[in-house]
Amino acid sequence: MELVTTWYGAFLVDEGRIVRELRFPEAPAELAGRMRMRRDGHLAPEEERLIEEGTGAEIESRDRRLESMGVRGPEGPPVPLAAAPPPGVSLRDLLIAEAEEALRRAWDPSIHLDEAVRTMADVDRVRNLLGERLASWSARDRPELGEDEEEAAVRAARTLVDGTAPGAGTDLDADPRLLESRRELARAFEHLAELRRSLDRSVDAAARERVPNLSALLGPLLAARLVSQAGGLDRLARLPASTVQVLGAERSFFEHLRRGTRPPRHGLLYLHPSIQGAPKRQRGRLARALAGKAAIAARLDRAGRPLRPELIASYSRRSEEIRRPPSGKAGRILRPPLDGAPEDR
């Protein structure tokens, strides 16, 4: 006999004839629940009952969920099932409702943190571009602004927004329309600077609330950038520590795969003070230790767990162990002279 399961019930079929059937409850919530069970790879109660009742007979099924139970698939093409769906219930409405529920459960609120981090990068890029143009324009009649473009742009913006003419007696100052355009450019430059500071404050506060363990371990801004680089907290919580370690170094990693260069030892985690200030030979081990703790912190935050200070303390101890010089090996390592034997070089 073949076990056939549809969206409205489970059936035992023998040569195209229904021998036994157990239909699912017709309530939309119950039908959606059975559909969810099947999608997750579980058996519905009706299927389990039919399998238990048909223990004395050989049961076959084309459903892959039953392969783990030793049920093999029947040979030949499938036979149409002569069983009508329940009246008054629409499969289309049921699928739409289930899709909406699946979207609701899959929604990751950290997507707003991701968008904020990406906005910060865009604002930095646009502000740098406007600053270069403002510094270049203002240097035409005020060379004393300096060679540093950032400083020159800030000084020029302050001068223009305050209403002071950037250079007296020049041809440009004789045309008030161009002067006003330059002043509007300066206002846009200053507005972007204020927007960038506002984004910093917002991301800092949001990261502390949304990913408290990751923020305590890495700092709010670095935690937010790591979540953004991973594509959201839900995906970051599923990544292994080895992948978390090189997030942000994808270009170097693909160069390693394509050309055989040395693999990257760290990505965004390099921005952590304990790694950035460490000797070069210790950064890989520190990044590996920090990535392991960051992976745990992401899973804790994804599950909504409270702050665990012992996670930070554990990394601090490990960091001290890595930084501590090995006993009995202090001092410089003596190398053979260049004029030694070839095997000693």
Phi, psi and omega per residue, in radians:
M1 nan 2.599 -3.122
E2 -1.896 2.327 3.074
L3 -1.593 2.063 -3.124
V4 -2.058 2.219 3.135
T5 -2.055 2.255 3.059
T6 -2.025 -3.055 -3.124
W7 -1.306 -0.149 -3.109
Y8 -2.115 0.052 3.094
G9 2.972 3.053 3.096
A10 -2.060 2.439 -3.011
F11 -2.390 2.461 2.962
L12 -1.758 2.120 -3.021
V13 -2.085 2.323 3.094
D14 -2.150 1.876 3.137
E15 0.967 0.793 3.083
G16 1.456 -0.073 -3.119
R17 -1.877 2.271 -3.127
I18 -1.277 2.062 -3.139
V19 -1.594 -0.729 -3.102
R20 -2.589 2.451 3.135
E21 -2.440 2.492 3.023
L22 -2.295 1.876 -3.099
R23 -1.488 2.597 3.096
F24 -1.277 2.682 3.038
P25 -0.984 2.472 -3.015
E26 -1.429 -0.097 3.092
A27 -1.121 2.354 -3.112
P28 -0.965 -0.658 3.141
A29 -1.142 -0.684 3.123
E30 -1.191 -0.733 3.112
L31 -1.104 -0.695 3.103
A32 -1.137 -0.657 3.104
G33 -1.118 -0.724 3.091
R34 -1.139 -0.671 3.120
M35 -1.114 -0.668 3.137
R36 -1.189 -0.691 3.097
M37 -1.034 -0.800 -3.106
R38 -1.165 -0.674 -3.141
R39 -1.164 -0.561 3.122
D40 -1.446 0.000 3.084
G41 1.592 0.162 -3.135
H42 -1.710 2.865 3.088
L43 -1.635 2.446 3.038
A44 -1.281 2.680 3.126
P45 -0.961 -0.627 3.136
E46 -1.151 -0.650 3.102
E47 -1.155 -0.782 3.122
E48 -1.045 -0.690 -3.123
R49 -1.169 -0.725 3.119
L50 -1.136 -0.646 3.119
I51 -1.159 -0.706 3.109
E52 -1.145 -0.694 -3.124
E53 -1.220 -0.522 -3.110
G54 -1.723 0.506 -3.110
T55 -1.092 -0.586 -3.109
G56 -1.273 -0.302 -3.125
A57 -1.892 2.797 3.091
E58 -1.432 2.087 -3.082
I59 -1.845 2.311 3.079
E60 -2.064 2.783 3.134
S61 -2.793 2.505 3.064
R62 -1.545 -0.024 -3.115
D63 -1.435 2.207 -3.102
R64 -1.203 -0.311 3.132
R65 -1.117 -0.446 -3.064
L66 -1.603 -0.029 -3.140
E67 -1.123 -0.633 3.138
S68 -1.150 -0.323 3.131
M69 -1.635 0.112 3.114
G70 1.477 0.194 3.131
V71 -1.517 2.140 -3.110
R72 -1.666 2.836 -3.132
G73 -1.465 2.566 3.130
P74 -1.303 2.753 3.084
E75 -1.559 2.714 3.110
G76 1.546 2.947 -3.124
P77 -1.241 2.708 3.116
P78 -1.214 2.555 3.136
V79 -1.680 2.316 3.116
P80 -0.990 2.401 -3.110
L81 -1.515 2.168 -3.121
A82 -1.580 1.137 3.116
A83 -2.447 2.152 -3.085
A84 -1.440 2.506 3.075
P85 -1.202 2.850 -3.124
P86 -1.165 2.459 3.131
P87 -1.255 2.591 3.083
G88 1.447 0.008 3.133
V89 -2.066 2.199 -3.097
S90 -1.785 2.161 3.088
L91 -1.111 -0.601 3.141
R92 -1.096 -0.837 3.124
D93 -1.109 -0.645 3.141
L94 -1.146 -0.740 -3.141
L95 -1.183 -0.674 3.116
I96 -1.128 -0.770 3.120
A97 -1.118 -0.686 3.132
E98 -1.198 -0.651 3.096
A99 -1.135 -0.702 3.101
E100 -1.129 -0.673 3.112
E101 -1.175 -0.696 3.112
A102 -1.132 -0.677 3.082
L103 -1.138 -0.681 3.141
R104 -1.148 -0.714 3.140
R105 -1.263 -0.492 -3.126
A106 -1.472 -0.114 -3.099
W107 -1.156 2.264 -3.136
D108 -1.953 1.889 -3.111
P109 -1.071 -0.325 3.138
S110 -1.197 -0.073 3.101
I111 -1.095 -0.524 3.099
H112 -1.207 -0.600 3.062
L113 -1.153 -0.691 3.097
D114 -1.072 -0.805 -3.134
E115 -1.129 -0.654 3.129
A116 -1.127 -0.726 3.125
V117 -1.139 -0.725 3.102
R118 -1.144 -0.613 3.090
T119 -1.131 -0.691 3.099
M120 -1.027 -0.754 3.131
A121 -1.138 -0.695 3.119
D122 -1.156 -0.724 3.123
V123 -1.105 -0.726 3.100
D124 -1.049 -0.744 -3.104
R125 -1.156 -0.783 -3.126
V126 -1.186 -0.708 -3.130
R127 -1.134 -0.710 3.093
N128 -1.088 -0.681 3.136
L129 -1.163 -0.790 3.114
L130 -1.163 -0.632 3.123
G131 -1.121 -0.711 3.092
E132 -1.082 -0.748 -3.141
R133 -1.177 -0.704 3.142
L134 -1.156 -0.720 3.114
A135 -1.153 -0.712 3.132
S136 -1.142 -0.735 -3.118
W137 -1.154 -0.788 -3.097
S138 -1.233 -0.479 -3.139
A139 -1.248 -0.204 3.124
R140 -1.109 -0.604 3.135
D141 -2.172 0.085 3.063
R142 -2.433 1.269 -3.131
P143 -1.100 -0.336 -3.084
E144 -1.302 -0.006 3.124
L145 -1.102 -0.412 3.089
G146 1.939 2.889 -3.114
E147 -1.499 -0.446 -3.141
D148 -1.224 2.055 -3.033
E149 -1.145 -0.697 3.138
E150 -1.096 -0.849 3.140
E151 -1.138 -0.717 3.126
A152 -1.106 -0.710 3.135
A153 -1.147 -0.728 3.136
V154 -1.124 -0.777 -3.132
R155 -1.153 -0.708 3.120
A156 -1.152 -0.695 3.127
A157 -1.117 -0.764 3.132
R158 -1.093 -0.738 -3.138
T159 -1.114 -0.760 -3.097
L160 -1.240 -0.752 -3.101
V161 -1.173 -0.560 3.094
D162 -1.230 -0.217 3.087
G163 1.669 0.078 -3.136
T164 -1.479 2.356 3.122
A165 -1.130 2.319 -3.082
P166 -1.183 -0.404 3.130
G167 -2.817 2.113 -3.059
A168 -1.421 2.482 3.013
G169 1.386 0.228 3.128
T170 -1.673 2.849 3.119
D171 -1.124 -0.589 -3.126
L172 -1.143 -0.680 -3.115
D173 -1.168 -0.353 3.138
A174 -1.287 -0.300 3.133
D175 -1.838 1.760 -3.076
P176 -1.140 -0.408 -3.124
R177 -1.195 -0.732 3.108
L178 -1.218 -0.598 3.089
L179 -1.143 -0.694 3.111
E180 -1.188 -0.621 3.086
S181 -1.120 -0.716 3.103
R182 -1.150 -0.610 3.115
R183 -1.175 -0.653 3.078
E184 -1.132 -0.658 3.079
L185 -1.095 -0.716 3.112
A186 -1.128 -0.694 3.104
R187 -1.119 -0.717 3.113
A188 -1.104 -0.690 3.116
F189 -1.082 -0.788 3.135
E190 -1.220 -0.619 3.112
H191 -1.125 -0.694 3.096
L192 -1.144 -0.608 3.087
A193 -1.127 -0.724 3.103
E194 -1.188 -0.681 3.085
L195 -1.064 -0.706 3.129
R196 -1.115 -0.722 3.098
R197 -1.148 -0.656 3.103
S198 -1.149 -0.704 3.095
L199 -1.121 -0.684 3.095
D200 -1.007 -0.824 -3.120
R201 -1.147 -0.722 -3.100
S202 -1.167 -0.787 -3.136
V203 -1.142 -0.669 3.112
D204 -1.043 -0.840 -3.123
A205 -1.194 -0.736 -3.110
A206 -1.166 -0.687 -3.126
A207 -1.164 -0.679 3.114
R208 -1.091 -0.552 -3.129
E209 -1.499 -0.703 -3.046
R210 -1.425 -0.705 -3.127
V211 -2.229 1.257 -3.038
P212 -1.140 -0.716 -3.134
N213 -1.187 -0.741 3.133
L214 -1.176 -0.656 3.123
S215 -1.182 -0.684 3.120
A216 -1.170 -0.551 -3.109
L217 -1.406 -0.754 -3.016
L218 -1.864 -0.341 -2.930
G219 1.744 2.512 -3.037
P220 -1.039 -0.786 -3.070
L221 -1.187 -0.738 3.111
L222 -1.186 -0.658 3.091
A223 -1.083 -0.745 3.122
A224 -1.126 -0.705 3.121
R225 -1.155 -0.610 3.120
L226 -1.196 -0.719 3.093
V227 -1.093 -0.744 3.139
S228 -1.132 -0.738 -3.124
Q229 -1.129 -0.584 -3.140
A230 -1.383 -0.262 -3.109
G231 1.597 0.414 3.124
G232 2.104 2.762 -3.121
L233 -1.155 -0.627 -3.114
D234 -1.065 -0.747 3.129
R235 -1.306 -0.653 3.122
L236 -1.069 -0.646 -3.129
A237 -1.205 -0.299 3.128
R238 -1.680 -0.158 -3.087
L239 -1.388 2.508 3.039
P240 -1.285 2.853 -3.102
A241 -1.079 -0.584 -3.132
S242 -1.115 -0.580 3.094
T243 -1.357 -0.690 3.095
V244 -1.038 -0.602 -3.097
Q245 -1.086 -0.605 -3.056
V246 -1.899 0.228 3.061
L247 -1.061 2.261 -3.084
G248 1.706 -0.179 3.120
A249 -2.014 0.602 -3.079
E250 -1.087 -0.652 -3.129
R251 -1.103 -0.791 3.116
S252 -1.140 -0.616 -3.132
F253 -1.172 -0.714 3.129
F254 -1.263 -0.522 3.011
E255 -1.109 -0.656 3.093
H256 -1.111 -0.724 -3.133
L257 -1.245 -0.630 -3.046
R258 -1.458 -0.706 -3.014
R259 -1.993 -0.061 3.111
G260 1.352 0.357 3.081
T261 -1.259 3.016 -3.132
R262 -1.159 2.401 -3.136
P263 -1.206 2.624 3.110
P264 -1.187 2.542 3.129
R265 -1.656 -0.310 -3.132
H266 -2.846 2.789 3.061
G267 -2.106 -1.935 3.126
L268 -1.117 -0.457 -3.119
L269 -1.098 -0.271 3.070
Y270 -1.062 -0.456 -3.118
L271 -1.280 -0.169 3.100
H272 -1.235 2.381 -3.067
P273 -0.993 -0.618 -3.106
S274 -1.174 -0.427 3.131
I275 -1.654 -0.726 -3.094
Q276 -1.117 -0.588 -3.126
G277 -1.640 0.090 -3.108
A278 -1.566 2.748 3.028
P279 -1.037 2.653 -3.040
K280 -1.037 -0.639 -3.076
R281 -1.239 -0.277 -3.115
Q282 -1.759 -0.180 -3.005
R283 -1.149 -0.644 -3.140
G284 -1.115 -0.777 3.133
R285 -1.173 -0.684 3.109
L286 -1.149 -0.720 3.117
A287 -1.127 -0.660 3.111
R288 -1.132 -0.741 3.117
A289 -1.165 -0.737 -3.138
L290 -1.179 -0.641 3.123
A291 -1.120 -0.660 3.100
G292 -1.095 -0.760 3.113
K293 -1.213 -0.624 3.125
A294 -1.154 -0.646 3.100
A295 -1.119 -0.717 3.094
I296 -1.144 -0.763 -3.132
A297 -1.085 -0.684 3.127
A298 -1.124 -0.686 3.129
R299 -1.196 -0.648 3.083
L300 -1.119 -0.764 3.135
D301 -1.179 -0.635 3.111
R302 -1.133 -0.595 3.121
A303 -1.467 -0.029 3.126
G304 1.314 0.437 -3.133
R305 -1.357 2.662 3.132
P306 -1.260 3.051 -3.094
L307 -1.138 2.367 3.123
R308 -2.077 1.682 -3.113
P309 -1.101 -0.421 -3.119
E310 -1.140 -0.360 3.095
L311 -1.170 -0.726 3.119
I312 -1.218 -0.710 3.128
A313 -1.105 -0.637 3.137
S314 -1.143 -0.717 3.110
Y315 -1.200 -0.626 3.122
S316 -1.086 -0.726 3.108
R317 -1.132 -0.750 -3.140
R318 -1.147 -0.674 3.117
S319 -1.103 -0.695 3.106
E320 -1.154 -0.651 3.106
E321 -1.108 -0.707 -3.121
I322 -1.207 -0.676 -3.108
R323 -1.317 -0.382 -3.085
R324 -1.232 2.252 -3.134
P325 -1.172 2.525 3.141
P326 -1.126 2.463 -3.109
S327 -1.180 2.393 3.098
G328 1.355 0.102 -3.124
K329 -2.230 0.470 3.135
A330 -1.265 2.708 3.113
G331 1.674 3.138 -3.090
R332 -1.324 2.620 3.095
I333 -1.547 2.137 -3.116
L334 -1.384 2.289 3.135
R335 -1.948 2.673 3.116
P336 -1.120 2.607 3.124
P337 -1.142 2.757 -3.103
L338 -1.182 -0.391 -3.128
D339 -1.606 0.255 3.128
G340 -1.354 -3.040 3.137
A341 -1.140 2.673 -3.126
P342 -0.991 -0.635 -3.116
E343 -1.258 -0.260 3.125
D344 -1.619 -0.163 -3.062
R345 -1.405 nan nan
